[in-house]
Amino acid sequence: MEFISVEIASRLINQYPLILEEEKIPFEKSTGRVLREDILADRDFPPFDRVTMDGIALHSSSYLNGQRVFPVQGIQYAGEPALTLENENMCIEVMTGTPLPKGADTVIRYEDLEIAEGNATLQDTLPVKRNIHGLGSDRRKGEIILKKGAPITVPDLAILATVGKPEVLVSRLPSVAIVTSGDELVEVHQTPLPHQIRRSNVYAIAELIKPFSNMVSHSHIADNLDATTSELKLLLEKHDVIILSGGVSAGKKDFIPQALENIGFEMVFHKIAQRPGKPMWFGRKENKLVFALPGNPVSAFMCAVRYVKPWFQECLGLAEKPEYAFLGKNVNFKPNLSYFMQVKLQNEKGKLIALPEEGHGSGDLANLSNADAFLELPQKEESLYEKGEVFRVWRF
């Protein structure tokens, strides 16, 4: 079967977004979710002329006419209705966050005055009509504060609370099954025999897509065609997306592609001209998607970082802006493939530098802890990638 390029693989995957319904959830659990409604101001913001400094409130005309000593009429605290200035020759002490007293148009900070024996004495040349957050100056009632289609950020939680939205309409998160295959794999708590290894890929992949999925199930399938077909059929009924690791190459017990065909999946592609991760398989059945990744740990993780996570983000309206880095040293790579090189990133005065942390191949899982990202070196005939060239970065 012919290998396709990284660019074509990415484009084909993005041609099949999930169609996600909407759901209401408690606003305090909505961070990172995508809004499916506009959030409107339920009243003017702020809803009154708000004092922004502790001090006194007065009418500026008296100060501008030369008055420097103002009798203190009273104190205005936050949470109390606005007091009324009895005449323009007096002042009212005010605290940050209080409504501006009626009849006042200026707040003078405590730092710019002295209060003694019930009188406030002011300095000369003070600015007037300051330290007031005007009624409706942020948003007017009925204006959009948060737009439909935007991800909900941490500051947005405060906005949702402010406008009285205990529940918010968001895109439903897809349910995902993550499946490993291979008779050589045992569970984390087990002691492997010399010819066995512990199951690990599933945990890294699950954590990578955790923000973009609702229910993630873990399972393992033995290297048996009938068992693989039966298990995948059951998972398909319960989940929107299945992510597999292992069983997709050309080995005699690599049954995943055949099992997926048996349950009616259409193969979109199988095999990408890249290292690591060449035997990746992607397919669909109606609104169900399968990513079948290689079994080697680095290959599986790279494919999840480069294809699976961005696809989830695209489906949910959370796509990130591309990031690029300068190659920190010359790299020779002879195969005519795209090379996803493990790199350590350094920021040198705003310039992102990628330094190779190449490890010992797609089975060297431990080396991932030394790196920050994959640097995507595009497929080309020449083997040299020169220091100072700029390439796409895929952080993990």
GIMOHU-V155428 format. One record per residue. N is the residue number from 0. OMEGA is omega in whole degrees, -180 to 180 (none if undefined). NEAR is the number of other C-alpha atoms within 8 Angstrom. Layout:
n=N omega=OMEGA near=NEAR
n=N omega=OMEGA near=NEAR
//
This chain:
n=0 omega=-177 near=4
n=1 omega=177 near=4
n=2 omega=173 near=8
n=3 omega=-179 near=10
n=4 omega=176 near=10
n=5 omega=-178 near=10
n=6 omega=-180 near=6
n=7 omega=178 near=8
n=8 omega=-180 near=11
n=9 omega=-180 near=9
n=10 omega=179 near=8
n=11 omega=180 near=9
n=12 omega=-177 near=11
n=13 omega=175 near=9
n=14 omega=-176 near=6
n=15 omega=176 near=6
n=16 omega=174 near=9
n=17 omega=172 near=7
n=18 omega=-173 near=6
n=19 omega=177 near=8
n=20 omega=177 near=6
n=21 omega=178 near=9
n=22 omega=175 near=8
n=23 omega=178 near=8
n=24 omega=175 near=10
n=25 omega=-174 near=9
n=26 omega=-176 near=12
n=27 omega=177 near=7
n=28 omega=-171 near=6
n=29 omega=-179 near=12
n=30 omega=180 near=10
n=31 omega=179 near=8
n=32 omega=-176 near=9
n=33 omega=-179 near=14
n=34 omega=174 near=15
n=35 omega=176 near=10
n=36 omega=171 near=10
n=37 omega=176 near=10
n=38 omega=-175 near=10
n=39 omega=173 near=11
n=40 omega=-179 near=14
n=41 omega=174 near=8
n=42 omega=178 near=9
n=43 omega=176 near=13
n=44 omega=-10 near=13
n=45 omega=-176 near=13
n=46 omega=176 near=8
n=47 omega=173 near=11
n=48 omega=-169 near=11
n=49 omega=177 near=14
n=50 omega=-177 near=16
n=51 omega=178 near=10
n=52 omega=170 near=12
n=53 omega=-180 near=11
n=54 omega=178 near=12
n=55 omega=175 near=12
n=56 omega=-180 near=15
n=57 omega=174 near=15
n=58 omega=-171 near=13
n=59 omega=-175 near=11
n=60 omega=-179 near=7
n=61 omega=179 near=10
n=62 omega=-179 near=9
n=63 omega=177 near=7
n=64 omega=173 near=6
n=65 omega=-180 near=6
n=66 omega=-180 near=9
n=67 omega=179 near=9
n=68 omega=-176 near=8
n=69 omega=174 near=11
n=70 omega=-180 near=10
n=71 omega=-179 near=11
n=72 omega=-177 near=10
n=73 omega=-179 near=7
n=74 omega=178 near=7
n=75 omega=-180 near=13
n=76 omega=176 near=8
n=77 omega=180 near=9
n=78 omega=178 near=5
n=79 omega=174 near=8
n=80 omega=-178 near=5
n=81 omega=172 near=10
n=82 omega=178 near=8
n=83 omega=178 near=7
n=84 omega=-174 near=14
n=85 omega=172 near=7
n=86 omega=-171 near=6
n=87 omega=178 near=12
n=88 omega=-178 near=10
n=89 omega=177 near=12
n=90 omega=177 near=16
n=91 omega=175 near=14
n=92 omega=-177 near=13
n=93 omega=178 near=15
n=94 omega=179 near=13
n=95 omega=178 near=10
n=96 omega=-180 near=9
n=97 omega=171 near=14
n=98 omega=177 near=12
n=99 omega=178 near=15
n=100 omega=178 near=12
n=101 omega=-180 near=8
n=102 omega=178 near=11
n=103 omega=177 near=12
n=104 omega=-176 near=10
n=105 omega=172 near=13
n=106 omega=177 near=15
n=107 omega=-178 near=13
n=108 omega=175 near=10
n=109 omega=-179 near=9
n=110 omega=-175 near=6
n=111 omega=-179 near=9
n=112 omega=173 near=11
n=113 omega=177 near=9
n=114 omega=178 near=8
n=115 omega=177 near=6
n=116 omega=174 near=4
n=117 omega=180 near=7
n=118 omega=174 near=10
n=119 omega=179 near=13
n=120 omega=-174 near=10
n=121 omega=173 near=9
n=122 omega=174 near=8
n=123 omega=174 near=5
n=124 omega=175 near=4
n=125 omega=176 near=6
n=126 omega=-180 near=5
n=127 omega=-178 near=8
n=128 omega=179 near=9
n=129 omega=173 near=8
n=130 omega=178 near=10
n=131 omega=176 near=12
n=132 omega=-167 near=10
n=133 omega=176 near=9
n=134 omega=176 near=11
n=135 omega=-176 near=12
n=136 omega=177 near=9
n=137 omega=178 near=7
n=138 omega=173 near=11
n=139 omega=179 near=11
n=140 omega=180 near=11
n=141 omega=177 near=8
n=142 omega=178 near=8
n=143 omega=176 near=9
n=144 omega=177 near=9
n=145 omega=-175 near=9
n=146 omega=173 near=10
n=147 omega=179 near=10
n=148 omega=-179 near=9
n=149 omega=174 near=10
n=150 omega=-180 near=11
n=151 omega=-179 near=12
n=152 omega=179 near=8
n=153 omega=177 near=7
n=154 omega=-180 near=6
n=155 omega=178 near=9
n=156 omega=178 near=13
n=157 omega=178 near=8
n=158 omega=179 near=8
n=159 omega=178 near=12
n=160 omega=-177 near=10
n=161 omega=-178 near=7
n=162 omega=175 near=10
n=163 omega=179 near=7
n=164 omega=179 near=9
n=165 omega=175 near=9
n=166 omega=-177 near=8
n=167 omega=-179 near=12
n=168 omega=-177 near=11
n=169 omega=174 near=14
n=170 omega=175 near=13
n=171 omega=175 near=8
n=172 omega=180 near=8
n=173 omega=172 near=12
n=174 omega=-171 near=12
n=175 omega=171 near=14
n=176 omega=177 near=14
n=177 omega=-171 near=15
n=178 omega=172 near=13
n=179 omega=175 near=14
n=180 omega=179 near=14
n=181 omega=-179 near=10
n=182 omega=-179 near=6
n=183 omega=-174 near=7
n=184 omega=173 near=10
n=185 omega=-177 near=11
n=186 omega=-175 near=7
n=187 omega=-175 near=8
n=188 omega=-178 near=4
n=189 omega=175 near=7
n=190 omega=-176 near=6
n=191 omega=170 near=9
n=192 omega=-177 near=6
n=193 omega=-177 near=4
n=194 omega=-177 near=6
n=195 omega=173 near=9
n=196 omega=179 near=9
n=197 omega=179 near=10
n=198 omega=-174 near=10
n=199 omega=-173 near=8
n=200 omega=-174 near=12
n=201 omega=-174 near=12
n=202 omega=178 near=7
n=203 omega=-180 near=9
n=204 omega=180 near=11
n=205 omega=-180 near=10
n=206 omega=-179 near=7
n=207 omega=-177 near=10
n=208 omega=-177 near=10
n=209 omega=-179 near=9
n=210 omega=-172 near=6
n=211 omega=-177 near=10
n=212 omega=-176 near=11
n=213 omega=-179 near=9
n=214 omega=178 near=8
n=215 omega=177 near=11
n=216 omega=178 near=7
n=217 omega=175 near=8
n=218 omega=-179 near=8
n=219 omega=-179 near=7
n=220 omega=176 near=12
n=221 omega=-180 near=9
n=222 omega=-179 near=13
n=223 omega=-174 near=9
n=224 omega=-178 near=10
n=225 omega=180 near=7
n=226 omega=180 near=10
n=227 omega=180 near=14
n=228 omega=-179 near=12
n=229 omega=-178 near=8
n=230 omega=180 near=9
n=231 omega=178 near=11
n=232 omega=178 near=9
n=233 omega=-180 near=8
n=234 omega=-180 near=10
n=235 omega=-180 near=11
n=236 omega=-172 near=6
n=237 omega=-170 near=7
n=238 omega=176 near=12
n=239 omega=-174 near=11
n=240 omega=172 near=13
n=241 omega=176 near=14
n=242 omega=-178 near=12
n=243 omega=176 near=12
n=244 omega=-180 near=16
n=245 omega=175 near=14
n=246 omega=-176 near=14
n=247 omega=-178 near=16
n=248 omega=-175 near=8
n=249 omega=180 near=5
n=250 omega=-177 near=6
n=251 omega=177 near=5
n=252 omega=177 near=7
n=253 omega=-171 near=12
n=254 omega=-172 near=13
n=255 omega=-179 near=11
n=256 omega=-180 near=9
n=257 omega=180 near=8
n=258 omega=178 near=13
n=259 omega=176 near=11
n=260 omega=-179 near=10
n=261 omega=-178 near=8
n=262 omega=169 near=9
n=263 omega=178 near=7
n=264 omega=174 near=10
n=265 omega=177 near=8
n=266 omega=175 near=10
n=267 omega=172 near=9
n=268 omega=175 near=9
n=269 omega=178 near=11
n=270 omega=-179 near=12
n=271 omega=180 near=13
n=272 omega=-176 near=12
n=273 omega=171 near=13
n=274 omega=-5 near=10
n=275 omega=170 near=11
n=276 omega=-178 near=13
n=277 omega=-172 near=10
n=278 omega=180 near=11
n=279 omega=-179 near=14
n=280 omega=177 near=14
n=281 omega=-180 near=13
n=282 omega=-174 near=12
n=283 omega=170 near=12
n=284 omega=-174 near=9
n=285 omega=-179 near=4
n=286 omega=177 near=8
n=287 omega=-177 near=11
n=288 omega=175 near=11
n=289 omega=168 near=11
n=290 omega=178 near=13
n=291 omega=-173 near=13
n=292 omega=176 near=17
n=293 omega=-179 near=16
n=294 omega=179 near=13
n=295 omega=-171 near=9
n=296 omega=-178 near=13
n=297 omega=179 near=13
n=298 omega=-179 near=15
n=299 omega=-178 near=14
n=300 omega=179 near=11
n=301 omega=180 near=12
n=302 omega=178 near=12
n=303 omega=180 near=12
n=304 omega=-173 near=13
n=305 omega=-173 near=9
n=306 omega=-172 near=10
n=307 omega=-180 near=10
n=308 omega=178 near=11
n=309 omega=179 near=11
n=310 omega=176 near=11
n=311 omega=-180 near=10
n=312 omega=180 near=12
n=313 omega=180 near=11
n=314 omega=-175 near=10
n=315 omega=-178 near=10
n=316 omega=-176 near=10
n=317 omega=-177 near=10
n=318 omega=-180 near=8
n=319 omega=176 near=6
n=320 omega=179 near=4
n=321 omega=178 near=6
n=322 omega=-176 near=7
n=323 omega=179 near=9
n=324 omega=175 near=12
n=325 omega=175 near=13
n=326 omega=-173 near=14
n=327 omega=178 near=10
n=328 omega=177 near=9
n=329 omega=178 near=9
n=330 omega=174 near=8
n=331 omega=178 near=7
n=332 omega=-170 near=8
n=333 omega=-177 near=7
n=334 omega=179 near=5
n=335 omega=-178 near=9
n=336 omega=167 near=10
n=337 omega=-175 near=14
n=338 omega=176 near=13
n=339 omega=-174 near=12
n=340 omega=175 near=11
n=341 omega=-176 near=14
n=342 omega=169 near=14
n=343 omega=-177 near=12
n=344 omega=175 near=11
n=345 omega=177 near=8
n=346 omega=-179 near=8
n=347 omega=179 near=7
n=348 omega=177 near=4
n=349 omega=179 near=5
n=350 omega=-177 near=8
n=351 omega=-178 near=11
n=352 omega=178 near=12
n=353 omega=180 near=13
n=354 omega=-175 near=11
n=355 omega=171 near=10
n=356 omega=-162 near=11
n=357 omega=178 near=9
n=358 omega=-175 near=7
n=359 omega=174 near=7
n=360 omega=-171 near=8
n=361 omega=175 near=10
n=362 omega=-176 near=9
n=363 omega=-179 near=11
n=364 omega=-176 near=9
n=365 omega=-177 near=6
n=366 omega=179 near=11
n=367 omega=-180 near=10
n=368 omega=178 near=7
n=369 omega=-174 near=8
n=370 omega=178 near=11
n=371 omega=-169 near=12
n=372 omega=167 near=12
n=373 omega=173 near=13
n=374 omega=-176 near=14
n=375 omega=177 near=12
n=376 omega=-171 near=11
n=377 omega=179 near=7
n=378 omega=177 near=9
n=379 omega=-177 near=8
n=380 omega=-178 near=5
n=381 omega=-176 near=5
n=382 omega=-174 near=10
n=383 omega=169 near=9
n=384 omega=-168 near=10
n=385 omega=174 near=9
n=386 omega=179 near=10
n=387 omega=175 near=8
n=388 omega=-176 near=8
n=389 omega=-179 near=8
n=390 omega=-179 near=11
n=391 omega=180 near=11
n=392 omega=174 near=12
n=393 omega=-177 near=11
n=394 omega=168 near=7
n=395 omega=none near=6
//
